[in-house]
Amino acid sequence: MKTISVVTLGCKVNQYDTAAILGMLPGHSYKRVPFPGEADIYVIDTCTVTHKADAEARHYIHRAKRINPNGVVIVTGCYAQVSSDELSQMEGIDYVVGNSDKFSSLIRIIREGEPQSEPKVIVSDIFKDKKREFETPGIVYFPGRTRAFLKIQDGCNYRCTFCIIPFARGMSRSLSIDEVLRRIEVLAKSGYKEVVLTGIHIASYGRDIGTSLFNLLIEIERERIVRRVRLTSLDPADTKDELINFVSESKTICPQFHIALQSGDVDVLKRMKRRYKPERFLHCANLIRERMPFAAIGTDVMVGFPGETDMEFENTFNLLKDSPVTYFHVFPYSKRKGTPAATMNSQIDPLVTKKRSSRLRAQGLRKKQEFYRIFIGKREIILVESNSKGTTPNYMSVSIKDGNPIVGEEVEVMIKDVIGEEAIGFTNLH
């Protein structure tokens, strides 16, 4: 039996891809070894959203070859797709397999691949017509997760000036509604009580096959296959009122929205080539809060985008401070070769970006704690994700302080306090 060690870097889409790859391997022929264990085969599924992500991938590549010089090292994912020439010059790599060939070639290479004197590159044009159909396989089991991710969409048709991902993932393409429902049913039969719908730009779901994310949610609600379905990040430009209103009445879709703001300044958004103004984001957030008083509302914020003035940053800070948003993901801008933003004038001093990021993170923590405190004294149902932690439908992280809850099951807790970024819950409800 061969041993295989897999490293997954980056987003939920990559995590799903890795699970799909492992699911395609015959279990009687391969034994999975946690990295950094010694293995016959190493698969490194890479991210390339920033230069830091590229550096992290290179670290794992070098380390894998040091652990077992005779092991086969396969690099796949977004870094492999975008920078195959760079990777082909590196020592320690046997195969470079792009996203364009991840599922058509990777399993064969895992089965048949041998150490190479120089990297063998298998990367094709991800924009060719043959790549414009959704091709990711389904999964039965999501390793190490009590919530299963389900990739329903891949690629992106837009060109934000800071983002390289469309060139790593290609055009937007969607899984059919019938197949989404079938895959949810498979995951539900495997014991999952929550399925997280993910993709590169899930708001674009269905446009290539004549439907929409809204239509998909209608069918999911009608079928009621699994107890909870959660959405990942949405674009304000595509978050329609009808979708928000539908979720507010749903018994299945979790009352949590993650809507990517990026900046609260209209001029910065223009330089980013985002397709909305701050007012659109605020409209979505305010409607969510009006229709769902206890829904979580999260967002992504990019700090230090080229040319961001003190006033433009303050516009972002104040918009978020005064909005009903309940948590922030703050990302300092990082140059990414191949994007228009990397060549823009007025790159921001990293120390300024760091200071601004710290202010936003502190504000985000205050907002989260204020939101969590609303639930003190209330009973909440959580999905247990470890022996002592769980998550509510509205994405509140709860630390369980008594009892012996079973991982993967739902349990009712009483929220008694908020410490740091967690609510404190007890299964003894008195």
KAURBEL-V164932 format. One record per backbone hydrogen bond with DSSP energy under -1.0 kcal/mol. CO is the residue of the C=O (numbers start at 1). NH is the residue of the N-H. E is the energy in kcal/mol with one decimal. If there is no record, write none. Layout:
co->[CO	CO]
nh->[NH	NH]
e->[E	E]
This chain:
co->[2	3	4	5	7	11	12	13	14	15	16	17	18	19	20	22	26	29	31	34	40	41	42	43	44	45	46	50	51	52	53	54	55	56	57	58	59	60	61	62	63	64	68	72	73	73	74	75	76	77	78	79	83	84	86	87	94	95	96	98	101	105	106	107	108	109	120	122	125	128	129	142	148	150	152	154	160	161	164	165	165	166	170	173	176	177	178	179	180	181	182	183	184	185	186	187	188	193	194	195	196	197	198	201	202	204	206	206	212	213	214	215	216	217	218	219	220	228	229	230	234	235	238	240	241	242	243	244	246	252	254	255	257	258	261	262	265	266	267	268	269	272	277	277	278	279	280	281	282	283	284	285	286	287	288	292	296	297	297	298	299	300	301	303	305	309	310	311	312	313	314	315	316	317	318	327	329	331	336	340	341	346	349	350	351	352	353	354	355	356	357	358	359	360	361	362	363	364	365	366	367	368	369	371	372	373	375	378	380	382	383	384	388	389	389	390	391	392	396	397	398	399	406	409	411	413	414	415	417	419	422	423	424	424	425	426]
nh->[31	41	33	43	45	15	16	17	18	19	20	21	22	23	24	25	29	2	4	37	72	5	74	7	76	9	78	54	55	56	57	58	59	60	61	62	63	64	65	66	67	68	71	42	94	95	44	97	46	81	82	83	87	88	89	90	120	75	122	101	105	109	110	111	112	113	96	98	128	131	132	145	196	198	175	173	163	341	167	168	169	170	156	154	180	181	182	183	184	185	186	187	188	189	190	192	191	228	148	230	150	232	152	204	205	207	209	211	216	217	218	219	220	221	222	223	224	195	254	197	260	238	240	244	245	246	247	248	249	229	256	296	298	234	263	302	269	270	271	272	274	161	280	281	282	283	284	285	286	287	288	289	290	291	292	295	257	326	327	259	329	262	331	333	308	313	314	315	316	317	318	319	320	321	322	299	301	303	339	343	344	307	353	354	355	356	357	358	359	360	361	362	363	364	365	366	367	368	369	370	371	372	373	374	375	376	378	415	413	411	391	408	400	385	386	398	383	395	392	423	390	425	409	384	382	380	426	377	424	422	419	399	416	417	401	414]
e->[-2.8	-1.6	-2.9	-2.5	-2.9	-1.7	-2.4	-2.6	-2.6	-2.0	-2.5	-2.3	-2.6	-2.1	-1.0	-1.1	-1.8	-2.0	-2.5	-2.5	-2.8	-2.8	-3.3	-2.7	-2.5	-2.6	-1.8	-1.5	-2.4	-2.2	-2.0	-2.2	-2.1	-1.8	-2.2	-2.5	-2.2	-2.4	-1.7	-1.6	-2.2	-2.0	-2.2	-3.3	-2.3	-1.9	-2.8	-3.0	-2.6	-1.8	-2.4	-2.6	-2.2	-2.2	-1.1	-1.6	-2.4	-2.9	-3.7	-1.6	-2.1	-2.0	-2.6	-2.1	-2.8	-3.0	-2.6	-1.9	-1.4	-2.1	-1.9	-1.8	-3.2	-2.6	-2.5	-2.4	-1.5	-2.6	-1.5	-1.2	-2.1	-2.2	-2.4	-2.3	-2.4	-2.5	-2.1	-2.5	-2.3	-2.2	-2.0	-2.1	-2.6	-2.3	-1.1	-2.0	-1.5	-1.9	-2.1	-2.5	-3.0	-1.0	-2.6	-2.4	-1.8	-1.8	-1.3	-3.0	-1.9	-2.4	-1.9	-1.8	-2.4	-2.6	-2.1	-2.3	-2.1	-2.0	-2.9	-3.0	-2.4	-1.8	-1.2	-1.7	-2.9	-2.0	-2.4	-1.9	-1.2	-2.1	-2.4	-1.8	-3.3	-3.2	-1.9	-2.3	-2.2	-1.6	-2.1	-2.0	-2.4	-2.1	-1.4	-1.2	-2.4	-2.2	-2.1	-2.6	-2.9	-2.3	-2.4	-2.2	-2.3	-2.6	-3.0	-1.9	-2.6	-3.3	-1.4	-2.6	-2.3	-3.3	-3.2	-3.6	-2.5	-2.4	-2.5	-2.1	-1.6	-2.9	-3.0	-2.0	-2.3	-2.4	-2.2	-1.1	-2.7	-2.3	-1.7	-1.4	-1.2	-2.8	-2.2	-2.5	-2.0	-2.5	-2.6	-2.2	-1.8	-2.2	-2.7	-2.2	-2.1	-2.8	-2.3	-1.9	-2.4	-2.4	-2.6	-2.5	-2.2	-2.8	-2.3	-1.1	-1.9	-1.3	-2.5	-2.5	-2.8	-2.3	-1.7	-3.0	-3.0	-2.3	-1.5	-3.0	-2.6	-2.0	-1.9	-2.8	-2.1	-2.7	-2.0	-2.8	-2.9	-2.6	-1.8	-3.6	-3.2	-1.8	-2.4	-3.2	-3.1	-1.1	-2.6	-2.6]
